[in-house]
Amino acid sequence: MSDKVDLRKYSSQVVDGVERAPGRSMLRAVGFTDEDFKKPQIGIASTWAMVTPCNM
């Protein structure tokens, strides 16, 4: 049994792979770098805000 936990279990479903290119391009537009995509991501949901570019 491995003690290593996959910290990107859910993040990888959002940004990894060719089919996720549109999502990655939106994140790059708000400042994500290649190094950021290697880190786990945490999402915060809000029903209304004026701080997001488009409908992320």
Wavefront OBJ file of the C-alpha trace (Angstrom):
o trace
v 0.000 0.000 0.000
v 1.330 3.406 -0.947
v 1.202 6.307 1.486
v 1.412 8.817 -1.359
v -1.861 10.665 -1.938
v -2.714 12.032 -5.386
v -3.321 15.707 -4.594
v -4.380 16.421 -8.181
v -7.058 13.705 -8.342
v -9.813 16.158 -9.218
v -7.719 19.038 -10.591
v -6.326 16.769 -13.312
v -9.868 16.055 -14.547
v -10.304 19.762 -15.219
v -7.007 20.689 -16.907
v -5.215 17.562 -18.200
v -5.571 16.275 -21.751
v -6.192 17.671 -25.211
v -9.930 17.946 -24.644
v -9.317 20.327 -21.714
v -7.427 22.928 -23.787
v -10.257 25.510 -23.643
v -10.279 25.389 -19.837
v -6.497 25.711 -19.664
v -6.563 28.694 -22.014
v -9.068 30.473 -19.767
v -6.897 29.809 -16.716
v -3.790 31.022 -18.579
v -5.674 34.217 -19.432
v -6.056 34.953 -15.717
v -2.370 34.305 -15.007
v -1.824 30.561 -14.501
v 1.639 29.260 -15.434
v 2.845 25.744 -16.292
v 3.932 25.361 -12.665
v 0.437 26.269 -11.445
v -1.076 23.401 -13.433
v 1.165 20.951 -11.544
v -0.359 22.019 -8.215
v -3.717 20.969 -6.766
v -6.455 23.519 -7.389
v -9.191 24.569 -5.006
v -12.413 26.049 -6.321
v -14.627 28.575 -4.589
v -18.166 28.859 -5.912
v -20.306 31.966 -5.831
v -23.636 32.639 -7.475
v -22.681 36.204 -8.301
v -19.458 38.149 -8.710
v -17.949 40.817 -10.933
v -14.371 39.555 -10.553
v -14.383 36.629 -13.001
v -13.591 36.993 -16.683
v -16.561 35.430 -18.461
v -18.374 32.416 -16.996
v -15.557 30.402 -15.436
l 1 2 3 4 5 6 7 8 9 10 11 12 13 14 15 16 17 18 19 20 21 22 23 24 25 26 27 28 29 30 31 32 33 34 35 36 37 38 39 40 41 42 43 44 45 46 47 48 49 50 51 52 53 54 55 56
